[in-house]
Amino acid sequence: MSDAPKPDLPPMGFAENLSDAERTELGSFGDFITANDGDTIIEEGHEQDSLFLVIFGRLHVQTETTGRSVLLGTVKSGDTIGEVNIFDPGKASASVVAKALSQIWKIDRNRLADFIKAHPESASRLLYNVATQLSRRLRRTNEKVAMAREAMLDSF
C-alpha cells in the first residue's frame, strides 16, 4: 500500500471551471478508480448513488432489458456518468463497462453532501455544471427521439 498523495481532479467536465484548490478539495471527497477493459463500473438494475467523472479511457453504456446487449452510448474523457442517480438514487437503468484502461473519479451522494456543506460556493458551481451536462444530454436524447419518430412516420 502506498502513501502517495491522491491525484488532483483535472480541469475537465463538471470540474472545468473550478480553481485548482477547489478541484483538489473536491477530489479529496471522492476516490480515483482504475478500470481495465471489461470491468463493470455500474451494473444495470443495482442500486447506484454515485457521480463519476471519466479522467481518461473509454466506456460503453449498455442495457440488456430486451434480453440482448444494446449499446446506448460511449463515454470518454471529461464525460460524466451517474448524474441522475446522484439527485434521485435508485437502480441503475444501464450498465457502464470499461472498453479500455480507464481512470474514473467517483463520489457518492453522502460524500457529495459533505462537500456541499463544507464548500457551498464551490458546490454551487459544481452542481450548476452537472445540471448543464444533464440538460445537454436530455436535449440530445430529445433530438434523437424526434428523429426516430419522424423516421417511423415517414415509413408509414
Summary of the structure (lengths in Angstrom):
residues: 156
radius of gyration: 16.9
end to end distance: 63.0
largest distance: 64.4
contacts: 436
relative contact order: 0.20
helix: 41%
strand: 29%
